[in-house]
Amino acid sequence: MPATIFVGQVLTPQYSLGLVALSYLVSFAGSLTAIMCANRLLKTNGLARFSMLACAAVALGGIGIWSMHFIGMLAYELPVPIVYEPMLTVGSLAAAVLISGIALYLAGGRCKFSKPGWVAASILAGLGICVMHYMGMYAMQLRAAMEMDLRVVAMSMGIAVTAAAVALWLAFHTSSLARQTVSAAVMALAVCAMHYVGMHAATMVCTAPIAARGLTLSETDLVLVVFSIIGMVLVSIYWLVTDVDIAAIRQRVVVARRG
């Protein structure tokens, strides 16, 4: 790390490989949870179970995409301090969850999996991933201006839409745990690829001798926020899914006794 950073200097990033690997594992966990919830999305009468839709949306958007992104941002090391604007950070989380929910509903929440719905959902989800990603990038507050290579940005958008299409197809066409695990691994790889290609589009140029001040989230704050959200989401989904299973078992027992 240089002792002095000059105005106009291009800042060269480095990556913590441990955090890069962790970002993939977190995305995998969120993707697998979302796929498992998506397989429980439809009731026996063909209608959507909105509790499962909410779980899948939060798992995919909140863990598989958003948490992966900000762990990836923690892996992104510059020779100047980085803090995050709270409203954009929270807004990117809300956008990721909302768009994931809409995409899952369009693809398979209306009685059955629909190819037209899948195409629309893939485009929406891919663009949503990009919105979340670039909102998260612009949430960075540091003594540098961010210049974007639009060709690489377009490439990252193509990856996001393709990744969303593959992920949504797999989410509604896999039932065994082994296939769900493979699907989640592919999905996490695609989300991470979009993120790191998107980061490659950015060039940081130092613009000020000191960092701006104001209400921000430090990297320590961000770690606490990310892992608190991951923990609460996974515990809540486990409780809900377990409760749904117990209710289904009880219903089958009642029906069997009546028969």
N, C-alpha and C positions, 0 to 999 in steps of 0.2 A: 504494500500500500504506500503510495507516495506521501511524503511529509507535507507537501503543499499542493493544493489543487488550484489551477489558474482559470480565470474566466475565459471561455472559448475552448477549453480543453475537452476533447472527446473522452468520455469516461468508458473504460473497458470493463465489462462485467465478468465476473467469475461465478461458477456454480458450485454449491455444496452438493457433492454426489450423494451423500447420505440423505439429504432432504429431497433431492430429486427422486430417489428410490422410495422414500416415504410418501411423496406425493402420488406416486403410482399405486402404492398399496392402499392408500386412503381412497383413491378413485375406484380401485377394484372393490373395496368393501362397500362403498356406496352403490356402485353399479350392480353388484350381486344382490344386495338388499332390495334395490329397485326392481330387478328382474323377478325375484321371488315374490314381491308384492304384486307385480303386474300379472303373474300367473294366478293370483287370487282375486283379480279385479272384478271378474264377472260372477254374479250369483247363478244359482242353478236355473233361474227363470230368464237369464240372459241380460238382466239389468246390471248397471255398474254398482259396485260396492264402493261408495265414495270415501270411506275410511281407508280402504286399501289404495285408492287413487291418491289420497293425500299422503299416505306413507311413501308410495313410490315416488311422488313428486319431490317430497322433502329429501328422500334418500338420494335420488339422482341429482336434483338441483343443489341441495344443501351440502351433500357430502361428495358425491361423485364428481361434481363440477366446481362448486364454489370453494369448498375446503381444499380440494386439489389445487385450485388456482392460487390460493393464498399461501399454501405450503410451498408451492413452486415459486412464489414471490419471495418467500423467506430464503429459498435456495439461491435467489438472484442477488449476488453481492456486488455492490459498487463501492468505490473509495470515498463515498460521502454517505452521511446518515440518511436513511429512508424512513419516513413516517407516513401515515395514511389518513386521509380525510374521512371522518366517521360516516357522514351521510351517504357519500358515494359507495363506501364499503358495505353499509347496510342495504342500500338500494340495489347493489349488484346481487346480494343474497336473495332479496325479494324477487328480483327479475328472474334469477335462475330457477327458483322454486315455482313461480307462477307459470313461466313458459314451459317448464318440464311437465307440469300438471296438465296444461292445455294440450300439449303434444301427445301425451299418453292417452288422454281422453279421445282426441281425434283419431288416433291409431286403433284403439281397441276398447274404448269405454262405451261404445254405442251398440250394445248387443253382440257384436262380433268384430273380428279384425277386418278392416276395410282397406283395400289397396289405394283408392283415392284419398281416404283419410290418412293412410300411411305416408303418401307422397307429400300431402299438405303438412302433416305433422313433422316430417323429416326436414322440410325447408324451414318451418317455424322454429323447430328445436335447434337446428344448425345456426340460424341467425341469432337465436336466443343465447346460445353458447358464446357467440362472438360479442353480442351486446354485453353479457356479463363479464367476459374476459377484458374487453377494452374499457368498460367502466372501472373494473378493478385496477387496470393499469393507470388510468387517469386519476384514480384515488391516491396515487403516490404523490407525496409532497417532498420535494428535495430541491437542492440548489442546482437544478439542471432542466433544460428544455428537452422535450421528447420529440424527435423527428421520426416519422414513419415511412417505411418503404412500402408504397401502395401495392406493388406486385406481390410482395411477401404477405401483406394483409389479405389480398385476394386469394392467395394460396391457402392461408389459414382458414378462410371462410369456406373454401371448397372442401378442405379436410373436415371441418365442423359439420357441414351438411351431409357428407358421405358417412361420417361417423354416426350421426344421428339416425340416418336411414338404416344402417346395419344394426345399431343398438335397438331401435324400435322393432325391427323385424325379428331379431333374436328374442326380444323380451316376450313376444307373443307366440313364438314358435318353439319354445324349449320347455320341457317339463322335468326331465331328470336332473338331479343335482350336478352330475358330471357335465352335462351340456350347459347348464346355467353357469357353472364355474368358468368354462371355456368362453362363453358369451361375455361374461363380466370381464374376463382378462382382455378380450379383444376390444371391448368398449372402453375400458380404462386406458389401453394403449392408444386408442384413437383420440380420446379427450386430452391425454398428455401430449400427444403429437401436435394437436392443434395449439395447445398452450405454448409449447416451447418454440414452435414455428412462429407464432404470434409475437413472442418475446424477441425473436431474432429480427423482427421487422423494425424494432425500436433502436434508435441511436440516441444516446444521452450526451448532451453538450452542457458543460458547466456554465451557468449564467450569473452566479452571485458568489461573493466570497464567504457568506455565511448563510445558514439555512433559515427559511422562513419560520415564523413562530405563529402559534395559534392553537386551537383545539384540534388535536390529532391523536391518532392511535400509534403508539410506538410498536416496534417489532415484538417486544415482550407482551404488550397488551394484545396484539394480534394473535400470538400463540395461545394465550388464555382464551380468547374469544373462539378461535377455530376449534380447539380441542374440547371446550365446553359444549359447543354446538354439536360436534360429532358424538360426544358421550350422551347428551340428552336425547338426541334424535334416535340413536341406536337403541337405547333403553326404552324409549317410548314406543318405537316400532315393535320391539320384541314383546313388550307388554300387550300391545294391541293385537298382534298376530296370534300370540298365545291365547288371548281371551277369545278371539274369533274361533280358533281351533276347539277350545273347550266348549264353546256354545254349539258348534257343529256336532261334536260328539254327543253332547246332551240331547240334541234334537234327534239324532239317529237312534239313541237309546229309547227315547220316548216313543218314536215311531215303531221300533221293534217290539216294545212292550204292548202297544196297542194292537199290533198285528198278531 
